[in-house]
Amino acid sequence: MQEVWHCPCYDRFRVREWEGETFLFNPASGDTHLLNRLSMEILGLLRLNRLSADSLIIELKQLFGPIESALERDQLIAYLHQFEAMGLIVSHYSCD
């Protein structure tokens, strides 16, 4: 089994860009988050697909080229768990 993530509520988020910064308001929690481009790309990918960390890294490499060492698999998983704790994404276990 592998853990997969997705962003089922993306369409409910209110996203605004201002002076190169992206603000995301989550009406379900009432929280506003300041997110960088990478974070928004991850949420966008998870809006469309349920992805494992390995699949997400492949998608990010296609968008950004070689992934920095800051996005090694274990660090990406920790990042995804932070998103989940913030109520932005959810995880499931898949038998694929």
Beta strands, then each sheet from edge to edge (+ up, - down):
strand 1: 2-6
strand 2: 14-18
strand 3: 21-26
strand 4: 31-35
strand 5: 51-52
strand 6: 90-94
sheet 1: 5+ 1- 6+
sheet 2: 2+ 3- 4+
end
